[in-house]
Amino acid sequence: MVGIILASHGKFANGIFQSETMIFGEQANVKPCTLKQVQPLKELFQKEQFLEMDISNMA
């Protein structure tokens, strides 16, 4: 299984994720990741749930 992280600035990744879910239904290992200009990357990686994705089968 392939894991996909939809990353963008602002809320664009959330919009793409919602569109993908409406078209294809819920998919395992697909997560949106939104970046804010004032948010340090370290903080983002500590709190984002995409880090809990099953990456054992990813190349």
C-alpha positions in Angstrom: 0.0 0.0 0.0 1.2 3.5 -0.8 1.0 6.3 1.7 0.2 9.8 0.3 0.8 13.1 2.2 -1.0 16.1 0.6 1.1 19.0 1.7 0.5 22.7 0.9 0.5 26.1 2.4 -2.8 27.4 3.7 -5.8 25.2 3.5 -5.3 23.9 -0.1 -4.3 20.4 1.0 -7.5 20.1 3.1 -9.6 21.1 0.0 -7.8 18.5 -2.2 -8.3 15.9 0.5 -12.0 16.6 0.7 -12.4 16.5 -3.0 -10.5 13.2 -3.2 -12.7 11.7 -0.5 -15.9 12.7 -2.3 -14.7 11.2 -5.6 -12.9 8.0 -4.4 -14.3 7.6 -0.8 -12.1 7.3 2.2 -8.6 5.9 1.5 -6.2 4.4 3.9 -2.9 6.2 4.4 -3.9 9.5 2.7 -3.5 12.6 5.0 -3.5 16.3 4.4 -0.7 18.5 5.9 -1.2 22.2 5.9 1.7 24.6 6.6 1.3 28.0 8.1 3.9 30.7 7.6 4.4 31.2 11.4 4.5 27.6 12.3 7.9 25.9 12.8 8.3 22.6 11.0 9.4 20.9 14.1 6.0 21.7 15.7 4.2 20.5 12.6 5.9 17.1 12.6 5.3 16.6 16.3 1.6 17.1 16.1 0.6 15.9 12.7 -1.2 12.5 12.5 0.3 11.6 9.2 3.3 10.4 11.1 1.1 7.6 12.4 0.6 6.2 8.9 1.7 2.6 8.2 4.8 3.1 6.2 6.1 -0.4 6.4 5.2 -1.1 2.8 6.4 2.2 1.3 9.4 2.1 -1.0 
